[in-house]
Amino acid sequence: MGREFVDLFDRWADSYDDTVHGVDDEYREVFSSYDAILQAVANGASGNVVEFGVGTGNLTQELKAKGLHVTGVEPSAKMREIAREKHPDVSIIEGDFLDHPPIETGVDTFVSTYAFHHLTDEEKKTAAGHFFTALNPSGKVVFADTMFIDETAKQRMINQALKNQYVNLAEDLKTEYYSTIPVLSEIFKEAGFEVGFVSMNSYVWLMTAVKE
Ligand SMILES: C[S@@+](CC[C@H](N)C(=O)[O-])C[C@H]1O[C@@H](n2cnc3c(N)ncnc32)[C@H](O)[C@@H]1O
């Protein structure tokens, strides 16, 4: 579920690493401090880790560097191919946030970067419930993604993108399911988590949700 953007990622896979490293003007600010963002997520993780929306495996690299045991879940075949090439030692399975083969090990941390916005708020609610059920006691969800303080802030960023003639970015912001912090906070609180947010750049926030 929530796979309507996967074709786009099959097409983007070969040039994705160039984009995150600032080659594309439109997305430079979205990916600003990319390496620090991945490191912040890896620093928040512990134990057995499941990573959703692995992409080309850049967060996987940071998690491995911390000596963590990682299982990757990725719906795009092209992205899986690249990630598996980079990380032949990691199990990277076909699946998504809501539908994936059972994870054999207990899960201490669910991590993800730049991916949770592919789910609608309703799907995010379902996913948060699954995370709570699947996590070990005191388990955590550590996600970094684009989100906004409120709808006015989101509209301001869309207007700014249009003013800069960043039509692809503006279209993304309008059509993908970027949530506001109050909405995400409510979703994770209702699922049973204590949740906090830290700003990483003008689009991306780090969200840490701990099982109470
Ligand atoms: C912008 S990329 C982020 C890749 C990587 N995590 C990073 O930080 O560079 C988004 C990734 O999420 C994946 N994705 C799309 N829909 C998804 C879903 N419903 N569940 C899990 N992953 C999804 C895409 O295939 C893509 O690999």
The ligand as an SDF file (V2000), in Angstrom:
LIG
                    3D

 27 29  0  0  0  0  0  0  0  0999 V2000
   13.3180    9.9470   -1.6620 C   0  0  0  0  0  0  0  0  0  0  0  0
   13.7160    8.2120   -1.5900 S   0  0  0  0  0  0  0  0  0  0  0  0
   14.6270    8.0830   -0.0670 C   0  0  0  0  0  0  0  0  0  0  0  0
   15.6910    7.0110   -0.1280 C   0  0  0  0  0  0  0  0  0  0  0  0
   16.5930    6.9360    1.0890 C   0  0  0  0  0  0  0  0  0  0  0  0
   15.8640    6.5720    2.2670 N   0  0  0  0  0  0  0  0  0  0  0  0
   17.3300    8.2390    1.3110 C   0  0  0  0  0  0  0  0  0  0  0  0
   17.1560    8.8590    2.3730 O   0  0  0  0  0  0  0  0  0  0  0  0
   18.0590    8.6590    0.4170 O   0  0  0  0  0  0  0  0  0  0  0  0
   12.1660    7.4640   -1.1400 C   0  0  0  0  0  0  0  0  0  0  0  0
   12.2190    5.9440   -1.1290 C   0  0  0  0  0  0  0  0  0  0  0  0
   10.9890    5.4610   -0.5600 O   0  0  0  0  0  0  0  0  0  0  0  0
   10.5260    4.3920   -1.3510 C   0  0  0  0  0  0  0  0  0  0  0  0
    9.0620    4.2760   -1.1940 N   0  0  0  0  0  0  0  0  0  0  0  0
    8.0790    4.7940   -1.9750 C   0  0  0  0  0  0  0  0  0  0  0  0
    6.8610    4.4220   -1.4950 N   0  0  0  0  0  0  0  0  0  0  0  0
    7.0970    3.6620   -0.3930 C   0  0  0  0  0  0  0  0  0  0  0  0
    6.2490    2.9620    0.5330 C   0  0  0  0  0  0  0  0  0  0  0  0
    4.9270    2.9830    0.4310 N   0  0  0  0  0  0  0  0  0  0  0  0
    6.8270    2.2410    1.5340 N   0  0  0  0  0  0  0  0  0  0  0  0
    8.1960    2.2270    1.6640 C   0  0  0  0  0  0  0  0  0  0  0  0
    9.0450    2.8670    0.8160 N   0  0  0  0  0  0  0  0  0  0  0  0
    8.5050    3.5800   -0.1950 C   0  0  0  0  0  0  0  0  0  0  0  0
   10.9530    4.7420   -2.7700 C   0  0  0  0  0  0  0  0  0  0  0  0
   10.9590    3.6200   -3.6210 O   0  0  0  0  0  0  0  0  0  0  0  0
   12.3380    5.3300   -2.5200 C   0  0  0  0  0  0  0  0  0  0  0  0
   13.3340    4.3560   -2.5220 O   0  0  0  0  0  0  0  0  0  0  0  0
  1  2  1  0
  2  3  1  0
  2 10  1  0
  3  4  1  0
  4  5  1  0
  5  6  1  0
  5  7  1  0
  7  8  2  0
  7  9  1  0
 10 11  1  0
 11 12  1  0
 11 26  1  0
 12 13  1  0
 13 14  1  0
 13 24  1  0
 14 15  1  0
 14 23  1  0
 15 16  2  0
 16 17  1  0
 17 18  1  0
 17 23  2  0
 18 19  1  0
 18 20  2  0
 20 21  1  0
 21 22  2  0
 22 23  1  0
 24 25  1  0
 24 26  1  0
 26 27  1  0
M  CHG  2   2   1   9  -1
M  END
$$$$
